């Protein structure tokens, strides 16, 4: 009995929220960790060598047919036709509005009353405090307030009730992406990065489901071979979304998984590959170089395909999200943000700060646990829900 309890105690868990010490110890045991390499050509050559020496066969799961081929060269036909109706946009906005209720009521509530109360120094002080508390950060708050005051003066607005829409329009302009999301209309590889516990796996499943409903031919790659059962968790989401997945055994080289996924992408004539990566602490330089290695494999094997690197951030972490985004951006060439957990205690102002300080567009926001609860970011809708 005691032996059984010991074995049970030592059994690996599936929980993503590991401590930094646990992650550090686990990292030291992994053979596929890449040491810092400054020369980009050497990095590519190392990726080549590790891929072709990988001893583990890939597994491709056709979840729509329930078939598993033990060789990456066996590509069965998969039904990729849309299977679900597109979610009602009005319903999604209601979820977003509900998720930001605490911010709107507790932080900004009372500032923009429907009355003839005039703007004064007290109002601006209260607004500044509210913006900082909502996680916009001091620098971004000062910029927005300066523009806000100038716009009110230019428009001749002196009432709080009239000033509300001015601030909404200003925030929407601040958060609006400068360009459309390329994968919406072109073949793409989307590399999903982020630390443990932010919702990477669930975000991948939800994005895959959304694009399959739009008629895209989607393939998933289980590139998180570091965490126990990560591939199994992603397989569950691939089944929910009805899309195939490429995976190796735990401990395999993530670049090898990606290489096989790209082979399947070509053979199946897919137009979207979404790759998971190991959740890692953003201050681990060697693991960051591993991400750079994966990106170079994509650039070499699919030189004509658009590459998006999306960082998943937990909206409840506030300004710490900015620190994560800065380091990930330096190492992986981020192109956008996925902001999760806006259905609970998130303050939401961090969206404005990310866009202002890092010039990174928010591409998706998570407003619930359901497979349809990740939606493309709408700056106007978000600003209205926030204020």
KAUR-V622164 format. One record per helix or strand of 2 or more residues. SS is the DSSP state (h for helix, s for strand). FROM is the first residue (numbers start at 1). LEN is the number of residues. If there is no record, write none. Layout:
ss	from	len
SS	FROM	LEN
SS	FROM	LEN
This chain:
ss	from	len
h	2	9
h	20	10
h	40	13
s	59	4
s	67	3
h	89	11
h	101	7
h	121	13
h	138	18
h	160	16
h	182	3
s	188	6
h	200	14
s	218	4
h	230	12
s	244	4
h	254	14
s	272	4
h	285	17
s	306	9
h	315	3
h	320	13
s	336	5
h	350	9
s	362	5
s	374	3
h	379	8
